[in-house]
Amino acid sequence: MNRKNISIEISEDHPAYQWAKRQSDSVNAMGHIGTHIDCYTKMPLETAYTTPVHIIDCSEVMPTLEQVETLELSGKSLLLYTGNFEENGYGNPNYGAKSTVLNTDVLDSILKSSPMFIVIDSYGIGAHGDEHISFDKRCEENNCFVIENVCLTKVMLDTLYSLEISFDPSSVSTGKRCDVIAISHEEE
């Protein structure tokens, strides 16, 4: 067994940190940089979880309805590998420009299979702005929570089998700092 922290932590000199500090609601903005769990309407019942993962490699194209409609995700984390972090690094214009948006029907199908978390190596599963927030809220209505901005590499996908997820519920931001540890088989 191999444990690797795949959380992105942001230093004070990082452009994303500087951006968040300049926002009129900087406290909330700070919660949405680096690896975080979005909690707009509610939070997970516990502050720490270990879940098996189901991985979809969507580095070429985001998942289709056919890819997700038969998934068994109850009690699992759905891990979406978009390649965005690996290709572009975190928090720069190319990272924000890559589309990692799920089709609304695909999201509905995923939520029907009851995952605990949707974890993505990008800024989210909805388009920037209102759609982003509405997709996160739809997940929360189904007791599923979105974790954004994890450091995944393609080589990790073959051996990764579970995630340890923990977060601090005391943050007043709707984005709560989250630590994600990837548990892999030794081959990695």
LINPE-V968385 format. One record per residue. RES is the residue in one small letter. NEAR is the number of other C-alpha atoms within 8 Angstrom. Layout:
res near
RES NEAR
RES NEAR
This chain:
res near
m 6
n 9
r 8
k 7
n 8
i 11
s 13
i 9
e 6
i 9
s 6
e 6
d 6
h 8
p 8
a 10
y 13
q 10
w 8
a 11
k 10
r 7
q 8
s 4
d 6
s 10
v 9
n 11
a 13
m 12
g 13
h 14
i 11
g 12
t 15
h 16
i 13
d 13
c 13
y 11
t 6
k 6
m 9
p 7
l 4
e 5
t 9
a 8
y 9
t 8
t 10
p 10
v 12
h 10
i 9
i 9
d 8
c 11
s 9
e 6
v 5
m 10
p 10
t 8
l 9
e 6
q 8
v 11
e 9
t 6
l 8
e 5
l 13
s 8
g 9
k 12
s 15
l 13
l 11
l 12
y 13
t 14
g 12
n 12
f 15
e 9
e 6
n 9
g 9
y 7
g 8
n 10
p 6
n 7
y 14
g 9
a 6
k 7
s 6
t 12
v 9
l 10
n 7
t 6
d 7
v 13
l 9
d 8
s 11
i 13
l 11
k 6
s 10
s 12
p 14
m 12
f 11
i 13
v 12
i 16
d 15
s 12
y 10
g 13
i 11
g 13
a 11
h 6
g 6
d 7
e 9
h 12
i 10
s 9
f 10
d 15
k 11
r 8
c 12
e 14
e 7
n 8
n 9
c 13
f 15
v 13
i 15
e 15
n 16
v 16
c 10
l 11
t 8
k 7
v 6
m 10
l 8
d 5
t 10
l 11
y 11
s 11
l 14
e 13
i 11
s 10
f 12
d 9
p 7
s 4
s 8
v 6
s 11
t 11
g 14
k 15
r 12
c 13
d 13
v 12
i 12
a 14
i 13
s 13
h 10
e 7
e 4
e 8
